[in-house]
Amino acid sequence: MPKLKTHSGAAKRFKVTRNKKFKYAKAGRRHLLEWKSAKQSRSKRQAAVVHDANWKAVSQLLPYA
């Protein structure tokens, strides 16, 4: 069976945790921060974990993760 290619865009966005979950940075922290609340900004600092419903799709993009 041939080797599978890793999706390079997904590889830049997701990191694998010890428990084989995928974490990613939340969107909305690049620009237009002035009108966003401090609560919003704080919550976007922490990394998020991919939901169970999307785990299979992400794991197919990253076959060797």
C-alpha positions as CSV (number, residue, x, y, z in Angstrom):
1,M,0.0,0.0,0.0
2,P,1.4,3.4,-0.9
3,K,2.3,6.1,1.7
4,L,-0.4,8.6,2.4
5,K,0.2,12.3,2.1
6,T,-0.4,14.6,5.1
7,H,-2.6,17.6,4.4
8,S,-0.2,20.4,4.7
9,G,-2.8,23.0,5.7
10,A,-4.1,20.8,8.5
11,A,-0.6,20.0,9.7
12,K,-0.1,23.8,10.3
13,R,-3.3,24.2,12.2
14,F,-3.5,21.1,14.4
15,K,-1.2,19.6,17.0
16,V,-1.7,16.1,18.6
17,T,-2.1,15.8,22.3
18,R,-1.0,12.7,24.3
19,N,-4.4,11.3,24.2
20,K,-4.6,11.4,20.4
21,K,-6.8,14.5,20.4
22,F,-6.2,17.5,18.1
23,K,-5.8,20.9,19.6
24,Y,-6.0,24.2,17.6
25,A,-5.9,27.9,18.1
26,K,-9.3,29.7,18.1
27,A,-10.1,32.1,15.3
28,G,-10.7,35.8,15.7
29,R,-7.4,37.0,17.3
30,R,-5.8,38.6,14.3
31,H,-7.4,42.0,13.8
32,L,-10.5,44.1,14.7
33,L,-9.8,43.4,18.4
34,E,-10.9,46.9,19.6
35,W,-14.6,46.2,19.6
36,K,-14.4,42.7,21.0
37,S,-14.9,42.3,24.7
38,A,-12.1,41.4,27.1
39,K,-14.0,38.2,27.9
40,Q,-13.9,37.2,24.2
41,S,-10.2,38.0,23.9
42,R,-9.4,35.9,27.0
43,S,-11.4,32.9,25.9
44,K,-9.6,32.9,22.5
45,R,-6.2,32.7,24.1
46,Q,-6.6,29.1,25.2
47,A,-6.3,26.4,22.6
48,A,-9.4,24.4,21.8
49,V,-9.8,20.6,21.2
50,V,-11.5,19.3,18.1
51,H,-15.0,18.0,18.8
52,D,-15.7,14.3,18.6
53,A,-17.9,14.7,15.6
54,N,-15.0,16.2,13.6
55,W,-12.2,14.0,15.0
56,K,-12.4,11.4,12.2
57,A,-12.2,14.0,9.4
58,V,-9.1,15.7,11.0
59,S,-7.4,12.3,11.6
60,Q,-7.8,11.4,7.9
61,L,-6.1,14.7,7.0
62,L,-3.2,13.8,9.3
63,P,-2.7,10.0,8.8
64,Y,0.5,9.8,10.7
65,A,-0.4,11.9,13.7
